[in-house]
Amino acid sequence: MAVHMAMSIDMRNRTPLSGQQSLLILQNWFSSAFPIGAFSYSGGLETAIARGDVDDCDSLADWLRVSLLHGVAFNDAVLLRAAHSGEEVNDLCLALCAGAERHQETTELGAAFANLIRGTHGLDLSVGLGYPVAIGIAAQSLGIAVEATLVTFLQAVCMQQISVAVRAVPIGQLEGQRCLLALTPSVEAAVSRGLATETDSIGG
């Protein structure tokens, strides 16, 4: 059954956000201080570190490039864009979860995000939304541009993963920042592809 969103306020009476206001909201949503528990998940990176697949800055960057352009992060980008466009993609989002841990991650983050959006922005997001779907619906409802949302979302994915590697490899803070800068072209490419990719082109 498709999950729909109902808003508790009349959006016609909402003052449009300025570009600066949109940026401030996005920076807050994807800040480590936004209490949705994203730090609890590594997206499989801890396993890759334990196997020795990721053991330095270069292998970490390679791991993240695959995720951004072909993996989970890319799927999430496409789903976020689709939800922002008004497509009902929550069932697909949950179906694409490769295992129980991934399903738990996207539903728990989605629930925590939705609860905070209800309390801070007055948007009544439905229960059961996957994390990228909840973000896309919230951003569209507030009038935040999809491209800006995708850029900040994907950079936040990279920062979270790099934070895991800084602690677990460890690679150190400076190498972590170098890795983040090196990933800029991949983030830009993922945004462009995410905007142009239809949901029936992605898979688990």
Beta strands, then each sheet from edge to edge (+ up, - down):
end
